[in-house]
Amino acid sequence: MALEMRILKRDEWDVWFDHLELAFGGVAEVRESRELFRSLTEPDRSLGVWDGGDCVGSASAFSFRLSVPGGALVPAAGVTMVGVAPTHRRRGVLTSLMRRQLDDVRAGGEPLAVLTASDPAIYGRFGYGTAAYAMSVDIDTTRVRLSVPPGTDGVRLRLVDPEKALADCERVYAALVAGRPGMLARRPGWERQAVLDPEAQRDGASPLKCVVAEDADGEVVGYARYRVRPDWEQTGSDGKVQVGEVDALDPAAYAALWRYLFEIDLTWHVRAFMRPVDDPLFHLVSDVRRVRVRQRDALHVRLVDLPAALEARAYGAPLDVVLEVEDALCPWNAGRWRLTAGAGGSAQCTRTEDPADLELSVRELGSAYLGGITLTSLAAAGRVRELRPGALREASRAFTGDVAPWLPHGF
């Protein structure tokens, strides 16, 4: 029987999501998570591949706006819920889904597609480049202290119900988005993801807690969400603080929140996940060697409308370069493009017949797009070729940003 690909019907969601759970190992999502995914799914952006009455393939997208260098919020398709049934692998199902999805993204006028990869080896062949990394940290707070900036002692901290503090925390988050590439302007409903707290997923830790930082006027200027996992050894307590988020609008509030997390009674470790690779925390700790760090890929970026994407971001130095771009999956991007930009100003990207200065694929452009991965490092790996002497250095300087791109949460 021939396979059929079609847009998801609302009454097919449960069958479609059951397939996705099977594709990811067969462990059912807890009820709270499943209901949140149901509410956030955009059916008209969701594809299913059907073999008779069985769903055997899926892909969806969320309608996001992504912060890029310069602070613009660019429409981006948040690719998600991609899976193929184990019975239907190696039959072109995934490739068909990716091709159809990119066509739909282009038709919808979104210059970018972005994703977090369950297996990062998969998506490079579809033109996605790793554009942002994230860190996890494990800190022994018996051996590490914080050196805090002036004003920290004047920050008021208050424990609040995570649900009741949602609006204040969301306002702080929204104020930070334009300042760091890779962050998502959250649509209504997405704030619920951060406060999901099913008991089945706590693994012995406490219910979710939230502490807010307030300025002298009582305005919330920062927050941290965390859990405490009590533990005991023969020598005494050995509790862990599991940090979900720490966001703040100024250095004093940021330091006050971390100091609070470091000093929770009966705990001796602070563990945090999904932190930016240039986290200011590294400049607050007394001994960086006692901070165990692990880095992993976080956000993968794909240019769908190449000229629109390159014109949407700002550049850190004047630039005039001709790019020879390879893009087999989106042939409208392939060929030669002249990119010109003033330092921090507007850019233009147009077709040209002039000789190329740099040769690369759309995957490398995706990696460099948010300013955290340099073109020079990609060239050192053999993935960018310099055709005009000096062009690589000029382009790499212009593409590189002041702060590391960061995706604070998955989707």
Backbone hydrogen bonds in HBPLUS format (Angstrom, degrees):
<---DONOR---> <-ACCEPTOR-->    atom                        ^
c    i                          cat <-CA-CA->   ^        H-A-AA   ^      H-
h    n   atom  resd res      DA  || num        DHA   H-A  angle D-A-AA Bond
n    s   type  num  typ     dist DA aas  dist angle  dist       angle   num
A0004-GLU N   A0050-TRP O   2.93 MM  46  5.11 162.1  1.96 145.2 151.3     1
A0050-TRP N   A0004-GLU O   2.70 MM  46  5.11 164.0  1.72 148.9 153.5     2
A0006-ARG N   A0048-GLY O   2.96 MM  42  5.64 158.5  2.01 158.6 165.6     3
A0048-GLY N   A0006-ARG O   2.96 MM  42  5.64 160.9  2.00 159.8 165.7     4
A0008-LEU N   A0046-SER O   2.88 MM  38  5.49 158.0  1.92 148.9 149.3     5
A0012-GLU N   A0009-LYS O   2.86 MM   3  5.32 161.3  1.90 118.3 124.2     6
A0013-TRP N   A0010-ARG O   3.36 MM   3  5.64 169.8  2.37 111.6 113.8     7
A0016-TRP N   A0012-GLU O   2.97 MM   4  6.10 165.9  1.99 161.9 166.6     8
A0017-PHE N   A0013-TRP O   2.78 MM   4  5.94 159.7  1.82 157.1 162.1     9
A0018-ASP N   A0014-ASP O   2.85 MM   4  5.98 151.4  1.93 145.1 153.4    10
A0019-HIS N   A0015-VAL O   3.06 MM   4  6.32 152.7  2.14 144.3 150.8    11
A0020-LEU N   A0016-TRP O   3.17 MM   4  6.52 150.8  2.26 138.3 146.1    12
A0021-GLU N   A0017-PHE O   2.95 MM   4  6.30 156.9  2.01 152.8 157.7    13
A0022-LEU N   A0018-ASP O   3.10 MM   4  6.39 154.3  2.17 146.3 153.0    14
A0023-ALA N   A0019-HIS O   2.92 MM   4  6.23 156.6  1.97 152.4 159.1    15
A0024-PHE N   A0020-LEU O   3.07 MM   4  6.32 135.9  2.27 143.2 154.5    16
A0024-PHE N   A0021-GLU O   3.24 MM   3  5.17 131.9  2.48  92.6 105.2    17
A0026-GLY N   A0021-GLU O   2.72 MM   5  5.13 153.3  1.79 147.5 140.1    18
A0025-GLY N   A0022-LEU O   3.09 MM   3  5.24 153.8  2.17 115.4 113.6    19
A0034-ARG N   A0030-VAL O   3.00 MM   4  6.22 165.5  2.02 162.0 166.8    20
A0035-GLU N   A0031-ARG O   2.97 MM   4  6.17 160.9  2.00 153.5 158.1    21
A0036-LEU N   A0032-GLU O   3.08 MM   4  6.30 150.6  2.17 141.1 149.1    22
A0037-PHE N   A0033-SER O   2.94 MM   4  6.20 167.0  1.95 155.5 158.5    23
A0038-ARG N   A0034-ARG O   2.92 MM   4  6.16 153.9  1.98 146.1 153.9    24
A0039-SER N   A0035-GLU O   3.04 MM   4  6.26 155.8  2.10 143.4 149.0    25
A0040-LEU N   A0036-LEU O   3.00 MM   4  6.23 143.6  2.13 149.5 159.8    26
A0041-THR N   A0037-PHE O   2.92 MM   4  5.92 139.6  2.08 149.3 157.8    27
A0045-ARG N   A0042-GLU O   2.81 MM   3  5.40 158.3  1.86 122.4 129.9    28
A0046-SER N   A0043-PRO O   3.05 MM   3  4.96 163.3  2.08 110.8 111.5    29
A0047-LEU N   A0059-ALA O   2.66 MM  12  5.22 176.9  1.66 174.0 175.2    30
A0059-ALA N   A0047-LEU O   3.14 MM  12  5.22 146.7  2.26 139.9 139.7    31
A0049-VAL N   A0057-GLY O   2.82 MM   8  4.61 154.8  1.89 131.2 130.3    32
A0056-VAL N   A0049-VAL O   2.74 MM   7  5.57 167.1  1.75 161.1 165.7    33
A0051-ASP N   A0054-ASP O   2.78 MM   3  5.18 162.3  1.81 156.0 161.2    34
A0054-ASP N   A0051-ASP O   3.15 MM   3  5.18 165.1  2.17 120.3 120.3    35
A0085-ALA N   A0056-VAL O   2.84 MM  29  4.83 170.0  1.85 134.3 135.9    36
A0058-SER N   A0083-GLY O   2.88 MM  25  5.30 143.8  2.01 155.6 159.9    37
A0083-GLY N   A0058-SER O   3.06 MM  25  5.30 153.8  2.13 134.9 137.2    38
A0060-SER N   A0080-THR O   2.85 MM  20  5.20 149.4  1.94 166.2 160.7    39
A0080-THR N   A0060-SER O   2.95 MM  20  5.20 165.0  1.98 134.1 134.0    40
A0062-PHE N   A0078-GLY O   2.92 MM  16  4.69 147.6  2.02 115.8 125.3    41
A0078-GLY N   A0062-PHE O   2.81 MM  16  4.69 174.1  1.81 144.8 146.4    42
A0064-PHE N   A0076-ALA O   2.97 MM  12  5.18 155.3  2.03 170.8 168.9    43
A0076-ALA N   A0064-PHE O   2.93 MM  12  5.18 165.1  1.95 133.9 133.7    44
A0185-ALA N   A0065-ARG O   2.98 MM 120  5.50 169.7  1.99 161.7 165.0    45
A0066-LEU N   A0074-VAL O   2.79 MM   8  5.09 163.9  1.82 142.7 140.3    46
A0074-VAL N   A0066-LEU O   2.84 MM   8  5.09 163.0  1.87 143.3 138.6    47
A0067-SER N   A0183-MET O   2.93 MM 116  5.45 169.4  1.94 166.6 169.4    48
A0182-GLY N   A0067-SER O   2.87 MM 115  5.42 162.4  1.90 142.7 140.0    49
A0068-VAL N   A0072-ALA O   3.03 MM   4  5.69 147.5  2.14 158.6 167.5    50
A0071-GLY N   A0068-VAL O   2.89 MM   3  5.66 155.2  1.95 153.6 156.4    51
A0314-ALA N   A0069-PRO O   2.75 MM 245  5.42 168.3  1.77 135.1 138.8    52
A0077-ALA N   A0112-LEU O   2.97 MM  35  6.36 161.8  2.01 142.0 142.4    53
A0114-VAL N   A0077-ALA O   2.83 MM  37  6.11 165.5  1.85 161.2 161.6    54
A0079-VAL N   A0114-VAL O   2.75 MM  35  5.91 143.4  1.88 168.0 178.4    55
A0088-HIS N   A0085-ALA O   2.89 MM   3  5.43 164.1  1.91 121.3 126.7    56
A0096-SER N   A0092-GLY O   3.00 MM   4  6.07 157.4  2.05 145.8 152.1    57
A0097-LEU N   A0093-VAL O   3.00 MM   4  6.27 156.4  2.06 150.4 156.9    58
A0098-MET N   A0094-LEU O   2.91 MM   4  6.18 161.8  1.95 156.3 160.9    59
A0099-ARG N   A0095-THR O   2.95 MM   4  6.13 162.2  1.99 150.8 155.5    60
A0100-ARG N   A0096-SER O   3.03 MM   4  6.13 169.7  2.04 149.1 152.3    61
A0101-GLN N   A0097-LEU O   2.88 MM   4  5.98 159.2  1.93 147.2 153.7    62
A0102-LEU N   A0098-MET O   3.01 MM   4  6.16 162.9  2.04 148.6 152.4    63
A0103-ASP N   A0099-ARG O   3.08 MM   4  6.32 157.5  2.13 149.9 156.1    64
A0104-ASP N   A0100-ARG O   2.98 MM   4  6.25 155.9  2.04 148.6 155.3    65
A0105-VAL N   A0101-GLN O   2.86 MM   4  6.13 153.9  1.93 151.3 158.8    66
A0106-ARG N   A0102-LEU O   3.01 MM   4  6.17 163.2  2.04 147.2 151.2    67
A0107-ALA N   A0103-ASP O   2.96 MM   4  6.19 160.2  2.00 147.0 152.9    68
A0108-GLY N   A0104-ASP O   2.95 MM   4  6.12 138.7  2.13 141.3 152.0    69
A0110-GLU N   A0105-VAL O   3.25 MM   5  5.71 166.3  2.27 159.9 156.1    70
A0109-GLY N   A0106-ARG O   3.03 MM   3  5.25 161.8  2.07 108.6 114.1    71
A0304-VAL N   A0111-PRO O   2.76 MM 193  5.15 156.8  1.81 144.7 147.3    72
A0305-ASP N   A0111-PRO O   3.09 MM 194  4.49 162.8  2.13 118.3 120.5    73
A0113-ALA N   A0302-ARG O   2.92 MM 189  5.08 152.1  2.00 148.2 155.7    74
A0302-ARG N   A0113-ALA O   2.77 MM 189  5.08 144.4  1.89 165.8 168.8    75
A0115-LEU N   A0300-HIS O   2.97 MM 185  5.27 147.1  2.08 143.2 151.1    76
A0300-HIS N   A0115-LEU O   2.86 MM 185  5.27 161.3  1.89 162.8 167.7    77
A0122-ILE N   A0119-ASP O   3.08 MM   3  5.94 170.8  2.09 129.3 132.2    78
A0126-PHE N   A0123-TYR O   3.02 MM   3  5.24 153.5  2.09 105.6 114.1    79
A0128-TYR N   A0123-TYR O   3.25 MM   5  5.61 160.5  2.29 147.6 142.2    80
A0127-GLY N   A0124-GLY O   3.04 MM   3  5.22 161.2  2.08 113.4 114.1    81
A0129-GLY N   A0301-VAL O   2.93 MM 172  5.41 167.2  1.94 146.5 146.3    82
A0301-VAL N   A0129-GLY O   2.88 MM 172  5.41 157.4  1.93 155.1 151.5    83
A0131-ALA N   A0299-LEU O   2.87 MM 168  5.78 161.3  1.90 154.9 161.2    84
A0132-ALA N   A0299-LEU O   3.24 MM 167  5.02 143.3  2.39 144.6 142.1    85
A0298-ALA N   A0132-ALA O   2.85 MM 166  5.54 150.5  1.94 156.6 149.0    86
A0299-LEU N   A0132-ALA O   3.15 MM 167  5.02 155.6  2.21 124.6 131.9    87
A0134-ALA N   A0296-ARG O   2.94 MM 162  5.68 160.4  1.98 163.7 170.2    88
A0296-ARG N   A0134-ALA O   2.99 MM 162  5.68 157.2  2.04 162.3 169.1    89
A0135-MET N   A0275-ARG O   2.81 MM 140  4.96 157.3  1.86 140.2 147.7    90
A0275-ARG N   A0135-MET O   2.89 MM 140  4.96 176.8  1.89 146.5 147.6    91
A0136-SER N   A0294-ARG O   2.84 MM 158  5.28 151.2  1.93 149.0 158.7    92
A0294-ARG N   A0136-SER O   2.99 MM 158  5.28 150.3  2.08 151.9 156.0    93
A0137-VAL N   A0272-ALA O   2.85 MM 135  5.32 155.5  1.91 147.1 154.9    94
A0272-ALA N   A0137-VAL O   2.96 MM 135  5.32 156.4  2.01 147.0 154.7    95
A0138-ASP N   A0292-ARG O   2.95 MM 154  5.02 145.1  2.07 137.5 146.5    96
A0292-ARG N   A0138-ASP O   2.96 MM 154  5.02 160.5  2.00 153.2 146.9    97
A0139-ILE N   A0270-VAL O   2.86 MM 131  5.18 164.9  1.89 148.8 154.0    98
A0270-VAL N   A0139-ILE O   2.99 MM 131  5.18 153.1  2.06 142.2 150.9    99
A0143-ARG N   A0140-ASP O   3.10 MM   3  5.78 160.5  2.14 117.0 122.8   100
A0141-THR N   A0268-TRP O   2.99 MM 127  5.21 140.2  2.15 123.6 132.5   101
A0286-SER N   A0145-ARG O   2.72 MM 141  5.20 131.9  1.95 156.4 160.7   102
A0147-SER N   A0284-LEU O   2.75 MM 137  5.11 159.3  1.79 147.5 154.0   103
A0152-THR N   A0149-PRO O   3.31 MM   3  6.07 156.0  2.37 142.0 143.1   104
A0154-GLY N   A0151-GLY O   3.09 MM   3  5.34 145.1  2.22 104.2 114.5   105
A0155-VAL N   A0152-THR O   3.12 MM   3  5.54 168.4  2.13 115.5 118.9   106
A0156-ARG N   A0214-GLU O   3.20 MM  58  5.13 159.1  2.24 152.3 150.2   107
A0214-GLU N   A0156-ARG O   2.76 MM  58  5.13 158.1  1.81 152.6 159.6   108
A0158-ARG N   A0212-VAL O   2.96 MM  54  5.40 150.6  2.04 149.8 158.0   109
A0212-VAL N   A0158-ARG O   2.93 MM  54  5.40 167.2  1.94 149.1 149.5   110
A0160-VAL N   A0210-CYS O   2.95 MM  50  5.65 170.1  1.96 157.1 159.5   111
A0165-ALA N   A0161-ASP O   2.98 MM   4  6.17 140.5  2.14 156.6 168.7   112
A0166-LEU N   A0163-GLU O   3.27 MM   3  5.38 165.2  2.29 107.1 110.7   113
A0169-CYS N   A0165-ALA O   2.97 MM   4  6.13 170.6  1.98 167.2 170.3   114
A0170-GLU N   A0166-LEU O   2.83 MM   4  5.93 157.0  1.89 153.0 159.8   115
A0171-ARG N   A0167-ALA O   3.04 MM   4  6.21 145.6  2.17 141.0 149.6   116
A0172-VAL N   A0168-ASP O   3.17 MM   4  6.53 152.7  2.25 146.2 152.5   117
A0173-TYR N   A0169-CYS O   2.96 MM   4  6.26 167.4  1.97 153.1 156.4   118
A0174-ALA N   A0170-GLU O   2.91 MM   4  6.04 165.5  1.93 147.7 151.7   119
A0175-ALA N   A0171-ARG O   3.17 MM   4  6.32 146.0  2.29 139.5 147.5   120
A0176-LEU N   A0173-TYR O   2.96 MM   3  5.33 146.3  2.08 108.7 118.9   121
A0179-GLY N   A0176-LEU O   3.10 MM   3  5.54 139.6  2.27 111.0 122.5   122
A0180-ARG N   A0177-VAL O   3.26 MM   3  5.89 170.3  2.27 119.9 122.6   123
A0406-TRP N   A0181-PRO O   2.85 MM 225  6.44 151.3  1.93 153.3 157.2   124
A0190-TRP N   A0187-ARG O   3.05 MM   3  5.87 165.1  2.07 146.9 151.7   125
A0192-ARG N   A0189-GLY O   3.18 MM   3  5.71 154.6  2.25 110.0 117.2   126
A0193-GLN N   A0190-TRP O   3.12 MM   3  5.63 150.0  2.21 112.3 119.5   127
A0195-VAL N   A0192-ARG O   3.18 MM   3  5.52 144.1  2.31 107.1 116.8   128
A0196-LEU N   A0193-GLN O   3.47 MM   3  5.53 169.8  2.48 104.1 106.8   129
A0201-GLN N   A0198-PRO O   3.01 MM   3  5.69 160.9  2.05 119.1 124.9   130
A0202-ARG N   A0199-GLU O   3.21 MM   3  5.40 171.8  2.22 114.7 115.4   131
A0205-ALA N   A0202-ARG O   3.01 MM   3  5.12 159.3  2.06 109.8 116.4   132
A0206-SER N   A0228-VAL O   2.81 MM  22  5.31 147.2  1.91 135.1 145.5   133
A0209-LYS N   A0226-TYR O   2.78 MM  17  5.33 157.5  1.83 164.2 171.3   134
A0226-TYR N   A0209-LYS O   2.98 MM  17  5.33 157.8  2.03 139.7 146.0   135
A0211-VAL N   A0224-ALA O   2.97 MM  13  5.39 159.2  2.01 153.6 160.4   136
A0224-ALA N   A0211-VAL O   2.87 MM  13  5.39 146.4  1.98 154.3 164.3   137
A0213-ALA N   A0222-GLY O   2.82 MM   9  4.85 166.0  1.84 127.5 129.5   138
A0221-VAL N   A0213-ALA O   2.76 MM   8  5.66 162.1  1.79 152.3 158.7   139
A0215-ASP N   A0219-GLU O   2.92 MM   4  5.46 152.5  1.99 146.9 152.7   140
A0218-GLY N   A0215-ASP O   2.95 MM   3  5.32 164.3  1.97 118.2 121.2   141
A0249-LEU N   A0221-VAL O   2.79 MM  28  5.44 155.8  1.85 168.3 167.3   142
A0223-TYR N   A0247-ASP O   2.84 MM  24  5.63 153.4  1.91 161.5 169.1   143
A0247-ASP N   A0223-TYR O   3.02 MM  24  5.63 162.5  2.05 162.8 168.4   144
A0225-ARG N   A0245-GLU O   2.97 MM  20  5.26 150.0  2.06 137.4 145.9   145
A0244-GLY N   A0225-ARG O   2.82 MM  19  5.37 160.8  1.85 144.8 148.9   146
A0245-GLU N   A0225-ARG O   3.36 MM  20  5.26 157.1  2.42 130.7 135.5   147
A0227-ARG N   A0242-GLN O   2.91 MM  15  5.12 147.2  2.02 136.8 147.5   148
A0242-GLN N   A0227-ARG O   2.80 MM  15  5.12 162.8  1.83 152.9 157.4   149
A0229-ARG N   A0240-LYS O   2.77 MM  11  5.10 172.6  1.77 159.3 161.9   150
A0240-LYS N   A0229-ARG O   2.99 MM  11  5.10 160.4  2.03 134.8 140.4   151
A0238-ASP N   A0231-ASP O   2.74 MM   7  4.97 160.3  1.78 138.4 133.8   152
A0233-GLU N   A0236-GLY O   2.70 MM   3  5.15 173.4  1.70 157.9 160.3   153
A0236-GLY N   A0233-GLU O   2.97 MM   3  5.15 156.5  2.02 107.3 115.0   154
A0239-GLY N   A0266-LEU O   3.11 MM  27  5.78 140.9  2.27 140.9 143.2   155
A0268-TRP N   A0239-GLY O   2.86 MM  29  5.84 158.7  1.90 152.4 147.3   156
A0241-VAL N   A0269-HIS O   2.87 MM  28  6.18 159.9  1.91 150.8 157.4   157
A0271-ARG N   A0241-VAL O   2.80 MM  30  6.05 174.0  1.80 176.2 175.0   158
A0243-VAL N   A0271-ARG O   2.73 MM  28  5.95 167.3  1.74 162.7 166.4   159
A0254-TYR N   A0250-ASP O   3.10 MM   4  6.32 159.5  2.14 153.8 160.3   160
A0255-ALA N   A0251-PRO O   2.91 MM   4  6.09 165.7  1.93 153.7 156.8   161
A0256-ALA N   A0252-ALA O   2.92 MM   4  6.07 156.5  1.98 146.7 153.8   162
A0257-LEU N   A0253-ALA O   3.05 MM   4  6.22 155.6  2.11 147.4 152.4   163
A0258-TRP N   A0254-TYR O   3.19 MM   4  6.50 163.2  2.21 150.1 154.2   164
A0259-ARG N   A0255-ALA O   2.88 MM   4  6.05 160.4  1.91 152.6 158.7   165
A0260-TYR N   A0256-ALA O   3.00 MM   4  6.17 154.6  2.07 142.9 149.6   166
A0261-LEU N   A0257-LEU O   3.08 MM   4  6.40 158.8  2.13 147.6 152.6   167
A0262-PHE N   A0258-TRP O   2.91 MM   4  6.16 150.3  1.99 150.9 159.3   168
A0263-GLU N   A0259-ARG O   3.15 MM   4  6.26 133.6  2.37 142.4 153.3   169
A0263-GLU N   A0260-TYR O   3.15 MM   3  5.30 137.3  2.34 100.1 111.6   170
A0279-ASP N   A0276-PRO O   3.18 MM   3  5.13 137.8  2.37 119.5 113.9   171
A0282-PHE N   A0279-ASP O   3.16 MM   3  6.17 159.6  2.21 129.7 130.7   172
A0283-HIS N   A0280-PRO O   2.85 MM   3  5.42 151.2  1.93 117.9 126.6   173
A0284-LEU N   A0281-LEU O   2.97 MM   3  5.08 158.0  2.02 107.2 114.4   174
A0285-VAL N   A0281-LEU O   3.23 MM   4  6.47 143.5  2.37 158.8 166.1   175
A0290-ARG N   A0287-ASP O   3.04 MM   3  5.70 156.8  2.10 116.1 122.8   176
A0291-VAL N   A0288-VAL O   3.09 MM   3  5.28 158.8  2.13 110.0 112.7   177
A0309-ALA N   A0305-ASP O   2.92 MM   4  6.04 161.1  1.95 162.3 168.6   178
A0310-LEU N   A0306-LEU O   3.00 MM   4  6.16 169.9  2.01 160.2 162.2   179
A0311-GLU N   A0307-PRO O   3.00 MM   4  6.05 145.8  2.11 144.5 153.4   180
A0312-ALA N   A0308-ALA O   3.14 MM   4  6.14 123.3  2.48 135.6 148.4   181
A0312-ALA N   A0309-ALA O   3.18 MM   3  5.20 143.2  2.32  98.1 108.7   182
A0344-GLY N   A0315-TYR O   2.60 MM  29  5.14 156.6  1.65 161.2 169.3   183
A0316-GLY N   A0398-ALA O   2.83 MM  82  4.54 157.1  1.88 134.5 132.1   184
A0319-LEU N   A0341-ALA O   2.82 MM  22  5.01 159.2  1.86 147.5 147.2   185
A0341-ALA N   A0319-LEU O   2.83 MM  22  5.01 149.7  1.92 142.0 143.5   186
A0321-VAL N   A0339-LEU O   3.02 MM  18  5.44 163.4  2.04 149.5 153.3   187
A0339-LEU N   A0321-VAL O   2.82 MM  18  5.44 168.7  1.83 170.7 169.8   188
A0357-ASP N   A0322-VAL O   2.81 MM  35  5.12 164.5  1.83 134.4 139.9   189
A0358-LEU N   A0322-VAL O   3.16 MM  36  6.54 157.2  2.22 161.5 165.2   190
A0323-LEU N   A0337-TRP O   2.70 MM  14  5.16 161.1  1.74 158.8 159.0   191
A0337-TRP N   A0323-LEU O   2.83 MM  14  5.16 157.3  1.89 147.0 154.7   192
A0324-GLU N   A0358-LEU O   2.83 MM  34  6.15 162.3  1.86 160.0 166.2   193
A0360-LEU N   A0324-GLU O   3.03 MM  36  6.34 165.2  2.05 167.5 169.3   194
A0325-VAL N   A0335-GLY O   2.79 MM  10  5.26 171.9  1.80 154.6 152.2   195
A0335-GLY N   A0325-VAL O   2.95 MM  10  5.26 160.7  1.99 150.2 147.8   196
A0326-GLU N   A0360-LEU O   3.03 MM  34  6.39 143.4  2.17 135.0 145.4   197
A0362-VAL N   A0326-GLU O   2.99 MM  36  6.10 148.7  2.09 170.9 161.6   198
A0333-ASN N   A0330-CYS O   2.89 MM   3  5.85 170.3  1.90 133.6 136.9   199
A0334-ALA N   A0331-PRO O   3.11 MM   3  5.13 141.5  2.27  99.9 110.6   200
A0352-THR N   A0336-ARG O   3.29 MM  16  5.78 149.2  2.39 132.5 131.4   201
A0338-ARG N   A0350-THR O   2.79 MM  12  5.40 166.4  1.81 165.5 165.9   202
A0350-THR N   A0338-ARG O   3.04 MM  12  5.40 153.0  2.12 143.2 147.5   203
A0340-THR N   A0348-GLN O   2.92 MM   8  5.36 162.5  1.95 156.0 161.8   204
A0348-GLN N   A0340-THR O   2.86 MM   8  5.36 156.3  1.92 154.5 161.4   205
A0345-GLY N   A0342-GLY O   3.11 MM   3  5.05 162.7  2.14 111.6 116.6   206
A0387-LEU N   A0357-ASP O   2.71 MM  30  4.81 165.5  1.73 145.3 144.7   207
A0388-ARG N   A0357-ASP O   3.22 MM  31  4.77 141.9  2.37 132.2 125.6   208
A0359-GLU N   A0385-ARG O   2.86 MM  26  5.01 152.6  1.94 144.4 152.6   209
A0385-ARG N   A0359-GLU O   2.88 MM  26  5.01 167.4  1.89 151.0 154.9   210
A0364-GLU N   A0361-SER O   3.11 MM   3  5.57 126.4  2.41 108.0 119.1   211
A0365-LEU N   A0361-SER O   3.34 MM   4  6.78 155.9  2.40 146.4 153.2   212
A0366-GLY N   A0362-VAL O   2.97 MM   4  6.19 149.2  2.06 143.1 151.1   213
A0367-SER N   A0363-ARG O   3.06 MM   4  6.42 150.6  2.15 144.4 152.0   214
A0368-ALA N   A0364-GLU O   3.01 MM   4  6.27 157.9  2.06 150.3 155.5   215
A0369-TYR N   A0365-LEU O   2.93 MM   4  5.71 123.6  2.25 139.9 153.5   216
A0371-GLY N   A0368-ALA O   3.08 MM   3  5.50 159.4  2.12 116.6 123.2   217
A0401-GLY N   A0371-GLY O   2.99 MM  30  4.42 170.2  2.00 117.3 117.3   218
A0378-LEU N   A0374-THR O   3.23 MM   4  6.56 155.1  2.29 143.7 150.4   219
A0379-ALA N   A0375-LEU O   2.84 MM   4  6.05 149.8  1.94 144.6 153.3   220
A0380-ALA N   A0376-THR O   2.97 MM   4  6.19 148.0  2.08 140.7 148.9   221
A0381-ALA N   A0378-LEU O   3.15 MM   3  5.14 135.8  2.35  93.9 106.2   222
A0383-ARG N   A0378-LEU O   2.92 MM   5  5.35 158.5  1.97 155.5 149.0   223
A0382-GLY N   A0379-ALA O   2.87 MM   3  4.94 158.5  1.91 106.9 112.4   224
A0391-ALA N   A0388-ARG O   2.99 MM   3  5.58 164.5  2.02 141.5 145.7   225
A0394-GLU N   A0390-GLY O   3.20 MM   4  6.38 167.2  2.22 152.7 156.4   226
A0395-ALA N   A0391-ALA O   2.94 MM   4  6.05 169.9  1.95 153.3 156.2   227
A0396-SER N   A0392-LEU O   2.86 MM   4  5.92 161.6  1.89 150.8 156.7   228
A0397-ARG N   A0393-ARG O   3.02 MM   4  6.10 162.9  2.05 148.9 152.9   229
A0398-ALA N   A0394-GLU O   3.14 MM   4  6.35 156.4  2.20 144.7 151.2   230
A0399-PHE N   A0395-ALA O   2.95 MM   4  6.13 154.8  2.02 151.8 158.2   231
A0400-THR N   A0396-SER O   3.13 MM   4  6.13 145.8  2.25 146.2 153.8   232
